[in-house]
């Protein structure tokens, strides 16, 4: 039941100082003055603490609703056969776990002050929901490890396919240059001199050797670039995998701890 408004005692001989000290908002009291001590702090009444707890629970329910909408946004439409979608969705769920965690904390912290009977069932449901969320985040761990391996293999396959295609194109250019006749080579040399008048190439044969040398250099550069790309993508993948998998494990433990420490909520009865 709500507490009666606090009644300040009227001094027998009012003074300006006493008038200022008695002018307090509803829900506040001078505990030190009432006990005969010099006033140092203002004691908050049960009414004030109850209203603050209500604010916390409202914020908590709002955060849980926000988390639900956020999860639905991530999961719809599902792409269960796509490991990249699974991996990114898992990472987003781990990154946004703060919302349900804070929501549970606000709700259960506020429930220790006062709980309406109609709210008891909802609190018990949320306690079990915390356990389900903990199990869900634990199950994300093997999914994340498996998708890390699949994405790494797919990245290597894509890089090798791209490298093979480019190497094949360079090989075709070398074969075409090797099979060119003298007249075509002369025409190529004349075109080259027209575009590069200061070049040090003196004959069509030198031009042919230079082009073949550049094609060979390009082939080596392609392999080097492929190795760098493979290394960079593997590093980014492993960093995200370690962060998100450890985050999923930690999130699972936190939700299970919330469930374990809210056993008092599960003993509440709404009647």
C-alpha positions in Angstrom: 0.0 0.0 0.0 1.3 3.5 -0.7 2.8 5.2 2.2 1.1 8.3 3.7 2.7 11.6 2.8 5.4 12.5 5.2 4.3 15.1 7.8 6.9 17.5 9.0 6.8 18.5 12.6 6.1 22.2 13.2 8.6 23.9 15.5 7.2 25.8 18.4 9.2 28.9 17.5 9.6 29.0 13.7 12.7 30.6 12.3 13.8 31.3 8.7 16.3 28.4 8.9 13.6 26.0 10.1 11.1 27.2 7.5 13.6 26.4 4.7 14.5 23.0 6.1 10.9 22.0 6.3 10.2 22.9 2.7 11.0 19.6 1.1 9.5 17.8 -1.9 7.1 14.9 -1.4 9.0 11.7 -0.6 11.9 13.4 1.2 12.6 13.7 4.9 15.3 15.1 7.3 16.4 11.9 9.0 19.3 13.5 10.8 17.2 16.3 12.2 14.5 13.9 13.4 17.1 11.9 15.3 18.5 15.0 16.9 21.7 15.2 14.9 22.9 18.1 12.6 21.5 17.6 9.1 24.0 16.2 6.7 21.9 14.2 4.3 18.3 13.9 3.0 16.7 10.5 3.5 14.5 9.3 0.6 11.2 7.8 1.6 9.8 4.5 0.5 7.5 6.3 -1.9 10.5 7.8 -3.7 12.4 4.5 -3.8 9.2 2.8 -5.1 8.8 5.3 -7.9 12.4 5.0 -8.9 12.1 1.2 -9.1 9.0 1.7 -11.3 11.0 3.9 -13.7 13.8 1.2 -13.8 11.3 -1.6 -14.6 9.7 0.5 -17.4 13.1 1.1 -18.9 13.9 -2.6 -18.6 10.8 -3.7 -20.4 11.5 -1.1 -23.1 15.0 -2.5 -23.6 13.7 -6.0 -23.8 11.2 -4.9 -26.5 13.9 -3.1 -28.3 16.1 -6.2 -28.2 13.3 -8.4 -29.6 12.7 -6.1 -32.5 16.4 -5.9 -33.2 16.7 -9.7 -33.2 13.7 -10.0 -35.5 15.3 -7.5 -37.9 18.5 -9.6 -38.0 16.8 -12.9 -38.5 14.3 -12.0 -41.1 14.6 -13.1 -43.8 16.7 -16.1 -42.8 19.5 -17.4 -45.0 20.3 -20.7 -43.3 22.4 -22.1 -46.2 24.7 -19.0 -46.3 27.6 -19.3 -43.8 28.5 -15.7 -44.2 24.9 -14.6 -43.2 25.1 -17.0 -40.2 28.4 -15.7 -39.1 27.5 -12.0 -39.4 24.1 -12.5 -37.7 25.8 -14.3 -34.8 28.3 -11.4 -34.5 25.5 -8.8 -34.5 23.6 -10.7 -31.8 26.8 -10.8 -29.7 27.4 -7.1 -30.3 23.9 -6.2 -29.2 23.6 -8.4 -26.2 23.9 -5.3 -23.9 20.2 -4.5 -24.5 18.6 -7.6 -23.0 21.3 -7.8 -20.2 20.5 -4.3 -19.1 16.8 -4.9 -19.5 16.9 -7.9 -17.2 19.0 -5.9 -14.6 16.6 -3.0 -14.6 13.6 -5.2 -14.2 14.8 -7.5 -11.5 16.6 -4.7 -9.6 13.3 -2.8 -9.5 11.4 -5.9 -8.5 13.1 -6.1 -5.1 11.3 -3.0 -3.8 7.8 -3.8 -4.8 6.0 -6.2 -7.2 2.4 -6.2 -8.2 0.6 -9.5 -8.1 -0.2 -9.3 -11.8 3.6 -8.9 -12.5 4.7 -12.0 -10.7 3.9 -14.3 -13.6 5.8 -12.1 -16.0 8.9 -12.0 -13.7 8.9 -15.8 -13.5 8.6 -16.0 -17.3 11.6 -13.6 -17.7 13.7 -15.6 -15.3 13.2 -18.7 -17.4 13.7 -16.7 -20.6 17.1 -15.7 -19.3 18.0 -19.4 -19.1 16.8 -20.0 -22.7 18.8 -17.1 -23.9 21.9 -18.5 -22.1 21.4 -21.8 -23.9 20.9 -20.0 -27.2 24.2 -18.1 -26.9 26.0 -21.3 -25.9 24.7 -23.0 -29.1 26.1 -20.1 -31.1 29.6 -21.1 -30.2 29.9 -24.3 -32.3 28.0 -22.6 -35.1 30.5 -19.8 -35.1 33.5 -22.1 -35.1 32.1 -24.2 -37.9 31.3 -21.1 -40.0 34.8 -19.7 -39.4 36.2 -22.9 -41.0 33.7 -22.8 -43.9 34.4 -19.1 -44.6 38.1 -19.6 -44.5 37.9 -22.5 -47.0 35.5 -20.5 -49.3 37.8 -17.5 -49.2 40.8 -19.7 -50.2 38.7 -21.2 -53.0 37.7 -17.8 -54.4 41.2 -16.5 -54.3 42.6 -19.6 -56.0 39.9 -19.4 -58.7 40.5 -15.7 -59.3 44.3 -16.3 -59.4 43.9 -19.3 -61.8 41.7 -17.2 -64.2 44.2 -14.3 -64.3 47.1 -16.7 -64.8 45.3 -18.3 -67.6 44.7 -14.9 -69.3 48.5 -14.1 -68.9 49.3 -17.5 -70.4 47.1 -16.8 -73.4 48.8 -13.4 -73.9 52.2 -15.1 -73.9 51.1 -17.7 -76.4 49.7 -15.1 -78.7 52.9 -13.0 -78.5 55.0 -16.1 -79.2 53.0 -17.0 -82.3 53.0 -13.5 -83.8 54.5 -13.2 -87.3 57.2 -10.7 -88.3 54.8 -8.3 -90.0 52.6 -8.1 -87.0 55.6 -7.7 -84.8 56.9 -4.8 -87.0 53.5 -3.2 -86.8 53.5 -3.6 -83.0 57.0 -2.1 -82.8 56.0 0.9 -85.0 52.9 1.6 -82.8 55.1 1.3 -79.7 57.6 3.8 -81.0 54.8 6.2 -81.9 53.4 6.1 -78.4 56.8 6.0 -76.7 59.3 8.0 -78.8 61.9 8.2 -76.0 61.9 4.4 -75.3 65.3 2.6 -75.5 63.9 -0.4 -77.4 65.8 -0.6 -80.7 64.2 -3.6 -82.4 60.9 -5.6 -82.6 62.7 -8.6 -80.9 63.6 -6.4 -77.9 60.0 -5.3 -77.7 58.8 -8.9 -77.8 61.3 -9.9 -75.0 60.3 -6.9 -72.9 56.6 -7.8 -73.1 57.2 -11.4 -72.2 59.3 -10.3 -69.3 56.5 -8.0 -68.1 54.0 -10.8 -68.4 56.2 -13.0 -66.3 56.6 -10.3 -63.7 52.8 -9.8 -63.6 52.4 -13.5 -63.0 54.7 -13.4 -60.0 52.9 -10.2 -58.7 49.6 -12.0 -59.0 50.7 -14.8 -56.7 52.1 -12.3 -54.2 48.9 -10.3 -54.2 46.9 -13.4 -53.7 48.9 -14.4 -50.7 48.5 -10.9 -49.2 44.8 -11.0 -49.8 44.5 -14.4 -48.3 46.5 -13.4 -45.2 44.5 -10.2 -44.7 41.1 -11.9 -45.0 42.2 -14.7 -42.7 43.3 -12.3 -40.1 40.0 -10.3 -40.2 38.0 -13.6 -40.1 40.0 -14.9 -37.1 39.7 -11.6 -35.2 36.0 -11.5 -35.6 35.7 -15.2 -34.8 37.6 -15.0 -31.6 35.7 -11.8 -30.5 32.3 -13.2 -31.3 32.8 -16.7 -30.1 34.2 -15.6 -26.8 31.4 -13.0 -26.6 28.8 -15.7 -27.2 30.3 -17.8 -24.4 30.4 -14.9 -22.0 26.9 -13.9 -22.9 25.6 -17.4 -22.2 27.3 -17.4 -18.8 25.8 -14.0 -17.9 22.2 -15.1 -18.8 22.6 -18.3 -16.9 23.9 -16.4 -13.9 20.8 -14.1 -14.1 18.6 -17.1 -14.1 20.4 -18.7 -11.2 20.3 -15.5 -9.1 16.6 -14.9 -9.8 15.4 -18.0 -8.1 13.5 -15.8 -5.6 11.5 -14.5 -8.5 10.4 -18.0 -9.5 9.0 -18.5 -6.0 6.7 -15.5 -6.3 3.0 -16.2 -6.6 0.5 -13.9 -8.2 -2.3 -14.9 -5.9 
